[in-house]
Structure formats: structure tokens, C-alpha cells
Amino acid sequence: MIKGLLRFVIAVIFILSGFVKAVDLVGFSFKMEEYFSPTVFNMPFFEKFALLFSVIVVILELLLGFMLLLKLKLKFTLSALIALCIFFGFLTFYSAYFNVVTDCGCFGDAIKFTPWQSFIKDVVLLAGLILLFILYRKEFKKKDNYSFSEKTESSNKFKYILLGIFSAAMIYIMVHGIIQEPIIDFRDYKIGTDLKAEKEKIAKNPSEYKTFYSLKNQKTGEVLKVNQDDYIKETKYWEEGSPWKIEEGKNESVLVKEGYKSEIVKFKIEDPSGMELTDEIIKAPKAILVFSYHPKDVSPELIQKVENKIKSQKDALVYGVSTDPNTFKTIKNVMMDGTAIKTIARSNPFVLILKNGIIVNKQPAKDFIN
């Protein structure tokens, strides 16, 4: 009873984890790119294979989780899941200890974990898998391949049929997310989101940060971490002749009050001169925004077709939003952070339509022009 319940819970966790990433494989690949970046593992060569690695990881999670649920090839399944959990544990520990990737993307955009929460989750899962391996070890010794009853063989065939149906459904969901947009949108920018209302909530309840200075006593060598308020109050730290000196590059900005959490905080659009246009856009009766996070990867022909279609929208405020001020030729170029653009949608380029700040449509540019 206990081992059966434990097996069910762990299997469901892996299936859910794989599912939310399968829905948005492109988004998960962005997370993989972070791990391969120079600031983390410094393996930029692998960044172009991030989507392939994402597919492999998600398929392993889904298939192994479903096989555990069905109790198929149990020894192999548990061994593979233990190896996968050790791999994830290493990544999450590295992220947490060195504070390099703030969200591992374990459950995509559906559930957010801090790096340490992700690591603890992996440790608990690993402990559960090892316990399952021990509890089921006697069943590994059975020579089932030579002692199938007709009933057992029929049951296994049915399980493999279920596995096949499950795999086909997951492949469809993954392909849909890669070619178009995620079939289920877990992001803050889903259709129906009121950007204006979200901005107001953020403004009313902002997160608060304090700077902590790293101070070193030039006489004794003692090092202290002092927050900005105490630093100002205590004249001994900054008065003339003070032995305390701020260590360059070692100051930290620490969150002291969690405000309203929303990815919309990153929705900030500026013209090439740096003037912000966000309010104008979210207050417009209708706004059509063409986004591109990798302008160099987009064919000029596709850009031209999108611009030609948008020209017919006489009643709308129109902007081309990218990381390059020369991306668009016949519509006004404005700028936005590339990572923030990736958060909004996964296609490159894509079209976002707002009405009074509310997202009413979001689709790949190639679909928009057809």
C-alpha cells in the first residue's frame, strides 16, 4: 500500500513536471540556454542545441514517469529516474549555491521555485526513488520474461498501448508548442491579461530592496556587511579618517519586502532615444506590436509581409519591438529587452494585439499574415 502510493505520487510529479515543459518547449529551451551561457557553465557552443536537449529531457521525464505509473520495466525505470534526479539535483544545487539561474524552470511557468526550493525538491524525489528501489527490489529478481501467464501478458500489452497513446498525445502537444504557441498558456501574458491593471497593481505594491555594503577595516582586515540605513546612521563607517572602506564589486541588493509578483513588471518599451512609450501603448484603444527577440534570424521577406498587412490597420497604434533599432523598415522601431520579449511569446517574430491594454490576440507572424 505505502510503496504503491509513493510510486503513484512520484510518477505524477514527473509527469506533471514533464507536461508543463512539453507544453512550452521553446520556453524551456531558453532556460537551457541560460545554463549553457558564459555566466553559468560557459558552454556557448551548446546554446544552439538547447531545444534538442530540452526535447530529450522532457521525453525522458514524461516516458519514465508514465512507465513508473504503469509499473513497466520497473528496475530500468527507477534506475533511469534516479540518474535523472541526480542530474537535476546537480543543476539546481549549482544554481542555488552560485545564484546564477534564479528559476530552474522545473515546472515551466506554471509553478515558480527558487533555486534552493528546486534543490530540496530534487533531494526529496531522489530519496523517494531510492526508497522505492529498495521496496521493489524483490520484484526485480522475478524472471517474468520466462513466466508470463496469459493474464500478465495481456495486462502488459494494454500498458504498452496506453504508453503509446500517451506518447502520441505528448508529441502533438510538443510539436504544437514549437511550431506555433503553447497549447496551454501558463505565462502572465496569456490572452485576456489586462496589462494596464497589472501595471497599476505593481505600482501600488512594489518590491523593496536594500543595498548591503561590504566594508573592510584597513587596519584590522575585518569585513562587515552593513545595510544602507545603518551605513548612513553610523558616522564611523564614512567619516574622514575612517578605516572602513567599501569593497568595490561586493555590494549586494537584497529583497526586503516582496511586492506584487508579475512578469508584467518587465513590460517596458522605449524608443531608440530612451523615451518610454509603455503608458501610451497600454492606454491606446488599439495597439498592434510586432516583436522579434532575434531580429537577425528573421527573413526580410517575412518582415515586409507583416508590415504590409499592418499598414491596412488605420485605427491602431503600431510599433515594431525588437533589440535592434533597424529591424523594421516601414513601421516605427522601438526597443525592449530580449529576455522580456521571449517571456511574452515564443515565436520569432510574433504579433501582439492590445485593446485598452488588454491582450486580445497573440500569434506567430507567419499565421498573422495568412
C-alpha positions as CSV (number, residue, x, y, z in Angstrom):
1,M,0.0,0.0,0.0
2,I,2.7,2.5,1.1
3,K,5.1,1.7,-1.8
4,G,2.2,1.8,-4.3
5,L,1.1,5.3,-3.0
6,L,4.7,6.5,-3.1
7,R,5.2,5.2,-6.6
8,F,2.0,6.9,-7.7
9,V,2.9,10.3,-6.2
10,I,6.5,10.3,-7.6
11,A,5.2,9.2,-11.0
12,V,2.6,12.0,-11.1
13,I,5.2,14.6,-10.1
14,F,7.5,13.6,-13.0
15,I,4.6,13.5,-15.4
16,L,3.4,17.0,-14.4
17,S,6.9,18.4,-14.5
18,G,7.4,17.0,-18.0
19,F,3.9,18.1,-19.1
20,V,4.3,21.8,-18.3
21,K,7.6,21.8,-20.0
22,A,6.3,19.9,-23.0
23,V,3.6,22.5,-23.5
24,D,6.2,25.2,-23.8
25,L,9.4,23.5,-25.1
26,V,10.7,26.7,-26.6
27,G,10.4,28.4,-23.2
28,F,12.3,25.6,-21.5
29,S,15.0,25.8,-24.2
30,F,15.5,29.4,-23.2
31,K,16.2,28.2,-19.7
32,M,18.7,25.6,-21.1
33,E,20.4,28.4,-22.9
34,E,20.9,30.2,-19.5
35,Y,22.7,27.1,-18.2
36,F,25.0,26.9,-21.3
37,S,25.7,30.7,-21.2
38,P,29.2,32.1,-20.3
39,T,28.0,33.2,-16.9
40,V,26.9,29.7,-15.8
41,F,28.6,26.6,-17.4
42,N,30.4,28.6,-20.1
43,M,29.4,26.2,-22.9
44,P,28.0,28.7,-25.6
45,F,28.6,26.1,-28.3
46,F,25.7,24.1,-26.9
47,E,23.3,27.0,-26.9
48,K,22.2,26.3,-30.5
49,F,21.2,22.7,-29.3
50,A,19.2,23.9,-26.4
51,L,15.9,23.0,-28.0
52,L,17.1,19.5,-28.8
53,F,18.3,19.0,-25.2
54,S,15.0,20.3,-23.9
55,V,13.1,17.7,-26.1
56,I,15.3,14.9,-24.8
57,V,14.9,15.9,-21.1
58,V,11.1,16.3,-21.4
59,I,10.7,13.0,-23.2
60,L,12.7,11.2,-20.5
61,E,10.6,12.8,-17.7
62,L,7.3,12.0,-19.4
63,L,8.0,8.4,-20.5
64,L,9.8,7.4,-17.4
65,G,7.1,9.0,-15.2
66,F,4.4,7.2,-17.1
67,M,6.3,3.9,-17.1
68,L,6.6,4.2,-13.3
69,L,2.9,4.9,-13.0
70,L,2.1,1.8,-15.1
71,K,4.8,-0.2,-13.3
72,L,6.6,-1.1,-16.6
73,K,10.2,-2.2,-16.6
74,L,10.4,-1.1,-13.0
75,K,14.1,-1.7,-12.4
76,F,15.2,0.1,-15.5
77,T,12.6,2.9,-14.9
78,L,13.7,3.5,-11.3
79,S,17.4,3.4,-12.2
80,A,16.9,5.9,-15.0
81,L,14.8,8.3,-12.8
82,I,17.4,8.2,-10.1
83,A,20.1,9.1,-12.6
84,L,17.8,11.9,-14.0
85,C,17.2,13.2,-10.5
86,I,20.9,13.3,-9.7
87,F,21.5,15.3,-12.9
88,F,18.7,17.8,-12.0
89,G,20.0,17.9,-8.4
90,F,23.4,18.9,-9.6
91,L,22.0,21.7,-11.8
92,T,19.7,23.1,-9.1
93,F,22.4,23.0,-6.4
94,Y,24.8,24.8,-8.7
95,S,22.1,27.4,-9.5
96,A,21.3,27.9,-5.8
97,Y,24.9,27.9,-4.4
98,F,26.3,30.3,-7.1
99,N,23.0,32.1,-7.6
100,V,23.3,32.1,-11.4
101,V,19.9,30.8,-12.6
102,T,17.1,32.2,-10.4
103,D,14.4,29.8,-11.7
104,C,15.4,26.3,-13.0
105,G,12.1,26.0,-15.0
106,C,11.4,22.7,-13.3
107,F,7.6,23.3,-13.7
108,G,7.8,25.8,-16.5
109,D,5.8,28.9,-16.0
110,A,3.1,27.0,-14.1
111,I,4.8,26.9,-10.7
112,K,7.8,29.0,-9.8
113,F,10.5,27.6,-7.5
114,T,13.6,29.4,-6.0
115,P,16.9,27.6,-6.7
116,W,17.0,26.2,-3.1
117,Q,13.4,25.1,-3.3
118,S,14.2,23.3,-6.5
119,F,17.2,21.6,-5.0
120,I,15.2,20.5,-1.9
121,K,12.5,19.1,-4.2
122,D,15.1,17.1,-6.1
123,V,16.7,15.7,-2.9
124,V,13.2,14.6,-1.7
125,L,12.4,13.0,-5.0
126,L,15.8,11.2,-5.1
127,A,15.2,9.9,-1.5
128,G,11.8,8.7,-2.6
129,L,13.1,6.9,-5.7
130,I,15.9,5.2,-3.7
131,L,13.3,4.0,-1.2
132,L,11.1,2.7,-4.0
133,F,14.1,0.9,-5.5
134,I,14.7,-0.8,-2.1
135,L,11.0,-1.6,-1.6
136,Y,10.6,-3.2,-5.0
137,R,14.0,-5.0,-5.2
138,K,12.4,-8.4,-4.6
139,E,10.3,-8.0,-7.7
140,F,13.4,-7.3,-9.8
141,K,14.5,-10.9,-9.1
142,K,11.4,-12.4,-10.6
143,K,12.1,-13.9,-14.0
144,D,9.0,-12.5,-15.6
145,N,10.2,-12.9,-19.1
146,Y,10.0,-16.7,-18.7
147,S,6.9,-17.0,-16.5
148,F,4.3,-14.8,-18.1
149,S,0.7,-16.0,-17.6
150,E,-1.8,-15.2,-20.3
151,K,-3.3,-12.7,-17.9
152,T,0.0,-11.0,-17.3
153,E,0.9,-10.8,-21.0
154,S,-2.5,-9.3,-21.8
155,S,-2.0,-6.7,-19.0
156,N,1.4,-5.7,-20.3
157,K,0.1,-5.3,-23.8
158,F,-2.6,-3.0,-22.5
159,K,0.0,-1.0,-20.6
160,Y,2.2,-0.6,-23.8
161,I,-0.9,0.5,-25.7
162,L,-1.6,3.2,-23.0
163,L,2.1,4.2,-23.2
164,G,1.8,4.6,-27.0
165,I,-1.4,6.7,-26.7
166,F,0.2,8.9,-24.0
167,S,3.4,9.3,-26.2
168,A,1.4,10.3,-29.3
169,A,-0.6,12.9,-27.3
170,M,2.6,14.4,-25.8
171,I,4.3,14.6,-29.2
172,Y,1.3,16.5,-30.6
173,I,1.5,19.0,-27.6
174,M,5.2,19.4,-28.0
175,V,5.1,20.0,-31.8
176,H,2.2,22.5,-31.4
177,G,4.3,24.5,-28.9
178,I,7.3,24.5,-31.2
179,I,5.6,25.4,-34.4
180,Q,3.0,27.8,-33.0
181,E,2.4,28.8,-29.4
182,P,1.9,26.7,-26.3
183,I,-1.5,24.9,-26.4
184,I,-1.9,25.9,-22.8
185,D,-0.5,29.3,-21.8
186,F,0.9,29.4,-18.2
187,R,2.5,32.8,-18.7
188,D,1.5,36.1,-17.3
189,Y,0.9,37.3,-20.9
190,K,-1.9,35.0,-21.7
191,I,-4.8,36.3,-23.9
192,G,-7.2,38.2,-21.7
193,T,-4.4,39.7,-19.4
194,D,-5.0,43.4,-18.6
195,L,-1.5,44.9,-18.8
196,K,-2.8,48.3,-17.6
197,A,-4.4,46.8,-14.5
198,E,-1.3,44.7,-13.8
199,K,0.9,47.8,-14.0
200,E,-1.3,49.6,-11.5
201,K,-1.1,46.6,-9.1
202,I,2.7,46.6,-9.4
203,A,2.9,50.4,-8.8
204,K,0.7,50.1,-5.7
205,N,2.7,47.3,-4.1
206,P,6.3,47.4,-5.4
207,S,9.0,45.1,-4.1
208,E,11.5,46.9,-1.9
209,Y,15.3,46.3,-1.9
210,K,18.1,47.4,0.4
211,T,21.7,47.7,-0.5
212,F,24.2,45.9,1.7
213,Y,27.7,47.3,1.6
214,S,30.8,45.1,2.1
215,L,33.1,47.1,4.3
216,K,36.7,46.3,5.1
217,N,38.7,47.7,8.0
218,Q,42.0,48.8,6.5
219,K,43.8,48.4,9.9
220,T,42.4,45.1,11.2
221,G,41.3,43.4,8.0
222,E,37.8,42.8,9.5
223,V,35.0,42.6,6.9
224,L,31.4,43.6,7.7
225,K,28.1,43.5,5.7
226,V,26.1,46.7,6.6
227,N,22.8,47.8,5.1
228,Q,22.4,51.2,3.6
229,D,20.4,52.7,6.5
230,D,22.9,51.6,9.2
231,Y,25.8,52.8,7.0
232,I,24.3,56.3,6.8
233,K,23.5,56.4,10.6
234,E,26.9,55.2,11.8
235,T,29.4,58.0,11.0
236,K,32.3,55.7,12.0
237,Y,31.9,54.0,8.6
238,W,32.3,57.1,6.4
239,E,33.7,60.0,8.4
240,E,37.0,61.4,7.4
241,G,39.9,59.2,8.5
242,S,37.6,56.1,9.0
243,P,39.5,52.8,8.5
244,W,36.3,51.3,7.0
245,K,36.3,51.3,3.1
246,I,33.6,49.9,0.8
247,E,34.9,46.9,-1.2
248,E,34.2,47.5,-4.9
249,G,32.1,44.9,-6.6
250,K,31.0,43.2,-3.4
251,N,27.9,45.2,-2.6
252,E,24.6,43.3,-2.7
253,S,21.0,44.4,-3.4
254,V,18.7,42.3,-1.1
255,L,14.9,41.9,-1.4
256,V,13.4,43.1,2.0
257,K,9.8,43.2,1.0
258,E,8.1,41.1,-1.6
259,G,5.7,43.2,-3.7
260,Y,3.1,42.2,-6.2
261,K,4.7,39.5,-8.4
262,S,4.1,39.7,-12.1
263,E,6.2,39.3,-15.2
264,I,4.4,42.4,-16.5
265,V,6.9,44.4,-14.5
266,K,9.4,43.8,-17.4
267,F,7.0,45.1,-20.0
268,K,8.9,48.3,-20.7
269,I,9.1,49.7,-24.3
270,E,11.3,52.6,-25.2
271,D,12.1,54.5,-28.4
272,P,15.7,54.4,-29.6
273,S,16.5,57.6,-27.7
274,G,15.4,56.0,-24.4
275,M,12.0,57.7,-24.0
276,E,9.5,55.3,-22.5
277,L,6.3,54.6,-24.5
278,T,4.7,51.9,-22.3
279,D,1.9,54.0,-21.0
280,E,1.0,55.3,-24.4
281,I,0.8,51.7,-25.7
282,I,-1.3,50.2,-22.9
283,K,-3.7,53.2,-22.9
284,A,-4.3,53.2,-26.6
285,P,-7.8,52.0,-27.8
286,K,-5.9,49.5,-30.1
287,A,-2.3,48.7,-30.4
288,I,-0.5,46.2,-32.7
289,L,3.0,45.3,-31.7
290,V,5.3,43.2,-33.8
291,F,8.0,41.6,-31.6
292,S,11.3,39.9,-32.5
293,Y,13.9,38.8,-29.9
294,H,16.4,37.6,-32.6
295,P,15.9,40.1,-35.5
296,K,18.9,38.6,-37.4
297,D,17.2,35.2,-37.6
298,V,14.1,36.6,-39.3
299,S,13.9,36.8,-43.1
300,P,13.4,40.3,-44.6
301,E,10.6,38.9,-46.7
302,L,8.6,37.9,-43.7
303,I,9.1,41.3,-42.0
304,Q,8.0,43.0,-45.2
305,K,4.8,40.9,-45.4
306,V,3.9,41.6,-41.8
307,E,4.5,45.3,-42.3
308,N,2.4,45.4,-45.5
309,K,-0.6,43.7,-43.7
310,I,-0.3,46.0,-40.7
311,K,-0.5,49.1,-42.9
312,S,-4.1,48.4,-43.5
313,Q,-4.8,48.8,-39.7
314,K,-5.5,52.6,-39.9
315,D,-7.2,52.7,-36.4
316,A,-4.3,51.2,-34.5
317,L,-1.1,52.3,-32.8
318,V,1.6,50.3,-34.5
319,Y,5.2,49.6,-33.3
320,G,7.9,47.1,-34.2
321,V,9.5,46.0,-31.0
322,S,13.0,44.3,-31.0
323,T,16.5,44.5,-29.7
324,D,17.8,46.3,-32.9
325,P,16.6,49.8,-33.8
326,N,16.8,49.0,-37.5
327,T,14.7,45.8,-37.6
328,F,11.6,47.2,-39.3
329,K,11.5,49.4,-42.4
330,T,8.1,50.9,-42.7
331,I,6.8,50.9,-39.1
332,K,8.4,52.7,-36.1
333,N,11.2,50.8,-34.4
334,V,11.1,50.7,-30.6
335,M,13.2,48.8,-28.1
336,M,12.7,46.1,-25.4
337,D,14.9,43.7,-23.5
338,G,15.3,40.4,-25.4
339,T,14.6,38.2,-22.4
340,A,11.4,40.2,-21.7
341,I,10.3,39.7,-25.3
342,K,10.9,35.9,-25.0
343,T,8.6,35.9,-21.9
344,I,5.7,37.3,-23.9
345,A,5.6,34.8,-26.7
346,R,7.8,32.1,-28.2
347,S,7.6,32.7,-31.9
348,N,10.1,34.9,-33.7
349,P,8.6,37.2,-34.9
350,F,5.1,37.4,-33.4
351,V,2.2,39.8,-33.3
352,L,0.5,41.1,-30.1
353,I,-2.8,42.9,-30.3
354,L,-4.0,45.1,-27.4
355,K,-7.3,46.8,-26.8
356,N,-7.2,49.3,-24.0
357,G,-4.2,47.4,-22.6
358,I,-5.9,44.0,-22.7
359,I,-4.2,41.3,-24.7
360,V,-6.9,40.2,-27.3
361,N,-4.7,38.2,-29.7
362,K,-1.2,36.8,-29.8
363,Q,0.1,34.7,-32.7
364,P,3.2,33.9,-34.8
365,A,3.8,36.4,-37.6
366,K,3.5,33.7,-40.2
367,D,0.0,33.0,-39.0
368,F,-0.9,36.7,-38.8
369,I,-0.2,37.3,-42.5
370,N,-2.2,34.3,-43.7
